Amino acid sequence: MNAPFVMQCRGCRCVISDSNQLVGTVEALDALVLDAVLGVRIDVLQTGSGKDAGCKFSALKCSSCGGTLGRKYSSATPELHMVVSRDSQPRYTLRKEALLSYVLGS
């Protein structure tokens, strides 16, 4: 069994979520997909390009330092849709490079 861990903003170390909220990864985007986050503000709606062309999303920013953490997709291509939404509700997709983590109890 893996030990639970906490995810933080790489820029300011603000706690963003924990492994209990982790539902998967999107290797094509090098991102983690979570059901819940905190310390995050949702930016304006944008249209994707490149690996997520055809998707609509809002950028997720750290509410403490303003760093970009990832995206909340409002619509996605069929390849991404199954991972980035659940029961038509968008999930939070956080870039691995924007996060730090530590194991609880370490």
C-alpha positions as CSV (number, residue, x, y, z in Angstrom):
1,M,0.0,0.0,0.0
2,N,1.3,3.4,-0.9
3,A,1.6,6.0,1.8
4,P,-0.6,9.1,1.4
5,F,1.0,12.3,0.2
6,V,0.3,16.0,0.0
7,M,0.6,18.1,-3.1
8,Q,1.9,21.7,-2.9
9,C,2.4,24.6,-5.3
10,R,6.0,24.5,-6.5
11,G,6.2,28.3,-6.4
12,C,5.1,29.0,-2.8
13,R,4.5,25.6,-1.2
14,C,0.8,26.3,-0.6
15,V,-1.1,23.0,0.0
16,I,-3.2,22.2,-3.1
17,S,-4.6,18.7,-2.5
18,D,-3.7,15.2,-1.3
19,S,-3.4,11.7,-2.7
20,N,-7.0,10.8,-1.5
21,Q,-8.3,13.1,-4.3
22,L,-6.1,11.6,-7.0
23,V,-8.1,9.7,-9.7
24,G,-5.5,9.2,-12.4
25,T,-2.9,10.7,-14.7
26,V,-2.9,12.0,-18.3
27,E,0.5,11.0,-19.7
28,A,0.0,13.1,-22.9
29,L,-0.3,16.2,-20.7
30,D,2.1,15.1,-18.0
31,A,-0.6,15.8,-15.5
32,L,-2.4,14.4,-12.4
33,V,-6.2,14.4,-12.3
34,L,-7.9,15.2,-9.0
35,D,-11.5,15.3,-7.8
36,A,-10.9,18.2,-5.3
37,V,-8.3,21.0,-4.8
38,L,-8.0,24.0,-2.4
39,G,-6.0,27.2,-2.5
40,V,-6.8,27.5,-6.3
41,R,-8.6,30.1,-8.3
42,I,-10.2,29.4,-11.6
43,D,-9.2,31.8,-14.5
44,V,-11.1,32.7,-17.7
45,L,-12.3,30.1,-20.2
46,Q,-9.8,29.3,-23.0
47,T,-9.5,27.0,-26.1
48,G,-6.8,24.4,-26.2
49,S,-4.1,23.9,-28.8
50,G,-1.4,21.3,-29.4
51,K,-2.1,18.2,-27.2
52,D,-5.5,19.4,-26.1
53,A,-6.7,21.1,-29.3
54,G,-10.5,21.1,-29.5
55,C,-10.8,21.3,-25.7
56,K,-12.2,24.2,-23.6
57,F,-10.7,24.9,-20.2
58,S,-10.1,27.4,-17.4
59,A,-6.5,27.8,-16.1
60,L,-6.0,26.9,-12.4
61,K,-3.9,29.4,-10.6
62,C,-2.5,29.2,-7.1
63,S,-4.5,31.7,-5.0
64,S,-1.4,32.5,-2.9
65,C,1.3,33.2,-5.5
66,G,-0.6,33.2,-8.8
67,G,1.4,30.5,-10.4
68,T,-0.3,28.4,-13.1
69,L,-1.0,24.9,-11.7
70,G,-3.1,23.3,-14.4
71,R,-6.5,23.3,-16.0
72,K,-10.2,22.5,-15.4
73,Y,-11.7,21.3,-18.6
74,S,-15.3,22.3,-19.5
75,S,-15.2,20.2,-22.7
76,A,-12.6,17.7,-23.9
77,T,-11.8,15.5,-26.9
78,P,-13.1,12.0,-26.6
79,E,-9.6,10.8,-25.7
80,L,-9.4,13.1,-22.7
81,H,-13.0,13.3,-21.7
82,M,-13.1,9.9,-19.8
83,V,-10.2,11.0,-17.6
84,V,-10.8,14.8,-17.1
85,S,-14.5,14.6,-16.2
86,R,-16.8,12.4,-14.1
87,D,-20.6,12.3,-14.6
88,S,-20.3,15.4,-16.8
89,Q,-18.5,17.2,-13.9
90,P,-15.0,18.5,-14.8
91,R,-12.1,17.4,-12.7
92,Y,-8.9,19.3,-11.9
93,T,-5.9,18.5,-14.1
94,L,-2.6,19.6,-12.5
95,R,0.7,19.7,-14.3
96,K,3.3,17.6,-12.4
97,E,6.0,20.2,-13.0
98,A,3.9,22.8,-11.1
99,L,3.8,20.7,-7.9
100,L,5.9,19.5,-5.0
101,S,4.8,16.6,-2.8
102,Y,5.7,15.0,0.5
103,V,4.6,11.8,2.2
104,L,2.6,12.2,5.3
105,G,4.5,11.2,8.4
106,S,7.9,11.6,6.8
